């Protein structure tokens, strides 16, 4: 399905949307502050009767001016409605206030991306995550993930896990089908897949391979769950191509990991996976591909998230289309034996085996 082959807007609709884009940073912050100050909550609690500006200002402890400018912005956005000077919550306001997807996206954009995206043009030209300088001097955000300010780190992990964790219950029986007992989890991050795996079956042992900072965070979670005898750790910089991956595993697992790398780097990582596995070994890859989504809003979210990778994460990766990503798998020598789309919110599971060069 091609969503982008025709221009579906009239000229007037297109001009209106262009203004929304032009004022994008303004309306984003207005909606976020309406949520965070409690204004939307107060308006919603008034129900159908509505509530006046003065009463709102008193309840949220802000000036009349502050509440007025925010609500007037919210009117144009459809976040709030007004009748007889009484404000009620619009449908868009409801989703900003209560929808988990909207919350996780808004927090991720504000806490992680907002300042860094100012440098998007420079990142596009250089292929470097120039916006990352807002947080530190690392080459990639992954090197400094454990050192980010706490609220930034919380928003990053909330976003990351929101799009992957709901797929785990469906994926676990697809991976652990009786043959896989010893698995290498590359890019295991905070250890959520390892914990889910260990809880799924007592016969499974997981080795998480990741940067030292991420492993330190994962160890805390593993220990809290009493799984330290079931999970091992191997610190490594995946981008060091001289480092070979350990052997002796039934399968290699990568969840929302390979999108953190350029196409060339993906091929390099997969080739090292190829070398580490025996002829019966498997690679399981869980990724959200924008061209495999059921809904247009999912496509939109994934395509826009790609610019986080450009400006802040590493400067050269993205949330890929399946068309682009699958070419990397084939170039590395693997054959895709099964592709399962539409898992959870947005995921595709790829089961791969070694081909013959």
ABEGO torsion letter per residue (X at the ends): XBAAABBABBAAAAAAAAAAAAAAAAAAAAAAAAAAAGAAAAAAAAEAAEBBAAAAAAAAGBBAAAAAAAAAAAAAAGABBBBGGBBBBBAAAAAAAABAAAAAAAAAAAAAAAAAAAAAAAAAAAGBBAAAAAAEABABAAAAAAABBAAAAAAAAAAAAAAAAAAAAAAAAAABAGABABBBBBGAEAGAAAAAAAAABAABBBBBBBBAAAAAAAAAAAAAAGAAAABBBBBBBAABAABBBBBGBABBBBBGAAAABBAAAAAAAAAAAAAABBAABBBBBBBBBAAABABAAAAAAAAAAAAAAAAAAAGABBBBBAAAAAAAAAAAGBBBABBBBGBEAABBBBBBBBBBX
